[in-house]
């Protein structure tokens, strides 16, 4: 699977998005990440594996700890892809705004 598809597949799950939001605050251990969730530690580990295989996080090794860290470069690819469509929709909305302004001016003249 290509990196963009892997990233979107990983981001499709709300638990994984919440994990990324937590890691945006800084490194965390699996136990720290699991704390707010009502799921088992093995389930959290499976989510982390998906995020890691998509390149969205890395897991280090510090003695017996394996701190997880967000990898912003992987999200850059998602942002780049979305930027194209953001510009596309901005242009469309600008055209619609101009059209509505013309209609309003036309109505005022009547």
Buried (B, 14 or more C-beta within 10 A) or exposed (E): EEEBEBBBBBBEEEBBEBBBEBBEEEBBBBEBBBEEBEEEEEEBBEBBEBBBEBBBBBBEEEEEEEBBEBBEEBBEBBEEEEEEEEEEEEEEEEEEEEEEEEEEEEEEEE
